[in-house]
Amino acid sequence: MQPSEIVARDRLIVALDLPGVGPAEAMIARLGDSVTFYKIGYQLAFAGGLPLVRQLAAAGKKVFADLKLHDIGNTVARGVESVAALGATFLTVHAYPQTMKAAVEARAGSGLKILAVTVLTSYDDDDLQAAGYRLAASDLVEARARQAQAQGVDGLVCSPEEAAGLRKMIGHQMDLVTPGIRPAGSAAGDQKRIMTPARAISAGADYLVVGRPVIDAADPRAAADAIQAEILQALA
């Protein structure tokens, strides 16, 4: 998607990394119309949160189902079909060729976009070496991005540090979704490859995933509004 086609307010994706449906619904109510896009990951999904995908979609919100599928092709395909039926906007799969191929084929005819996870933003070169990879994080990201593009994947999940290089490589044929976003003054937590919202947008990111800096804030709505303002300023 061309950058000009993305509604500015949709660029912030708030991660509902909360322990249950009740806290998630309370957070959604507190954020109100300041947030249009939410991420549901493992914690909430495994605590009964998947029906929230349908509920949020029915309310006009967009939902990123961050389930990071990776399995044999048939299993991935059936999972993709189920998530598409819920009305999700994005779904993540790990960037392995067979997994991406199955996911892309299974989402055909739906409004679901498949995002390939290149290298988790909590990993650095040492972590990859310990896991048996010979490539540095940046090299593995590039290799997986090229494979994703060849498979017809709709977008990539990558560190904001890699956004500029990937944007040059893939142009605007794919969306770039970046976790590891930390507003100035926020704690890095368990993220190792991070960037501020303005820098990430300037580097070429289309969507920013932000969790703890919003949901742990004393005033989550004010925190979300501040990030939205920073995004708008970067786009200008």
N, C-alpha and C positions, 0 to 999 in steps of 0.2 A: 504494500500500500504506500502511495506517495505521502510524505509527511503532511502536506497541506490537507489531505483527506481525513486526517485523524482529528476528532474534536479534542481541543486542548484539555478539557476537564476529564476526558477518558484516559489521559496518559498516566494518571496516578492510579495504581492498583494497590489497594490496602489489603494486606495479608491478615485474614482472620485466624491468626494462630492462637486459638483460644480453646479451653478444655471441654466445651460443650455447646449445644445449640442455644441454651438460655443466655450465656454470656455473649455469644455471637450476635444474637438478635438484639440484645441490649446495646452492643457496640454499634450495630447498624442504625439503630434508632438515634443514638447520640450523634452519629456522623450526619444523618439526614441527607439533604441534597448536596452536601459538600463533596460527597464521594459517589461516583457512578459505577465504579469497577472494583470488584472484590476477588480475592484469591482464597480458595479453600484447599488446604493441603492435608497432609496425613493426620495431624492431630485432630482437626475438626471432622474430617471425613470419617475417621475411625471411631468418633464419638457420636455418630448419628447425624452428621452434618450434610451428607450428600443431598437429601431432599431440599436443603436450602438453595441448591443450585436452581431447581425448578421454581422455588418461591421467589428468589431474587430476579430471575429472568422474567417471571410473570409481572413483577413490579417495575420492569423496565430497566433493571440494572444489568450490567455485563458481569460474567463470572469466568474466572480463570481456574479451572480444575487442575491443580498442580499435583498430579498423581504419579508422574514419572514412570509410565508403563515400560516394562521390558520383559518379554517372555517369547515363547514361540509365536509365530505369525498368527495362527488361528486364535489364540488366546488374546493377543493384542487387538486383533480386529473386532472380536466380540465385545471387548471392553470399550473400544472406541465407539462402537454403535450404541452402547448403553449410555455413555456420557453425552453423545450427540442428542439422544432422545430426551435428556434432562434439560437441554437448552443452553448448555455451556457455550461460551465464546471461544475460549482457548483450552487446550489440553496438552500437557507435557508428556513426552516419551523420551527415553534415553536415546542418544544419537548413535545407535548401532544400525547399520544398513538394513538388515532384515526387519527390525522393529519399525523403523521409519517407513519402509515400503508397505508393510501391512497396515500401519495407521493411516497413511495417505489414501490407500485404496478404500479403506473402510469408512473414511469420513466423506467420501464422494456423495454429492447430492444434499449434504447438510450444510448448516451455517457454521459448523465447527472448524476452527483452525488448529492445526497441529504445530506445536512448538517443540523443537529438539533441544534437549539439555546437552550442552557441549561439555563443560567441566564445571562442577559445582564451585560456587564462589567461596566456599570454606576450604577449598583445596589450593595448595601451592605446589611448586616443583618438588619439594621434599615429600609431600604427601603422595604425589603421583609415583615418585620413585619407589616409595615404600610399598605401593600397590602393584608394582611390577611393570610400570610404564617406562619406556626409555625416552619418550618425548617430554619436553618442557610443557607447562600448562598452555602457553601461547601457541606452540606448534600443534598440540593436540586439538585445541579449539579450532584452529584454521583447518586442519584435516577433516574434522567432523563437520565443520560448516560447509565445506565443499561437497562432502557426501550428502548432507541434508539438502543442499540446493539441487543436486543431481536427482534426488529422490522426489522432488516436488514438495518438500516441506514448506509450510507457510511462514515460519519464523524460527528464531533462535533465542534460547535463553543463554545469556553470557554475562561475564563480569563487565561492568562499565569500563574497566581498563581496556577491554578488547573491542569495545563498540566502534571506535574510530577505524581501526584496522579492518574489521569485518565489513563496515559500511563501504569502504573503498573496494573491498573484494567482491561483495555481492550486489552493490548498488542499492536500489530501493525495491528490489524484487521480493524481499523478505522483511518481516517485522523483526526488530531487535527488542527484546524484553530483558531488562536488567534488574536483578536483585542486587544486594550489596549496596543499597543506597542509604547513606547516612547524612542527614542535614548537619551543617557545621555545629560542632559541640556535642554531637551524639556519640555514645559509646559504640565501638566497633562490634562488641559482642563476639560471636564465633565466626564472623566474616573476616576474610583476609585480603580480599581484592575489592576495595570499596571506593566510593566517590560521592560527592555531593549531588543533589538533584540538578542544579544548573550545569555543572560540568558534564554530567552524564548526557543530558539533552544536547549540549553543545558538541559532544563527542559523536552523536549520531543515534542515541537510543530513542526508540519510539515510545516505549512504555517503561515506567519505573515501578518496581515492586517495593513497597515500604510496609514493614510490620511493626516492630517494637517502638520505633520513634513516634508512631501514631497511637497504637493501642495501649501503650504503657504511659502515655502522656497524661498529665493532670487534666488537660482539656484536649481530648482527641480531635474535636472538630477544629479548634484553633490550630493544632499541629498540622492537620490535613490542609487547611486553608493556606497556611504559610508555605507548604510545599507546592500547592497549586500556584501560588503567586510567584514562587521561584521558577517554576516551569514556564509560566507565561513570560516572565522577564527574559528567560533564556531563549525562548522562541522569537522574541522581538529583536 
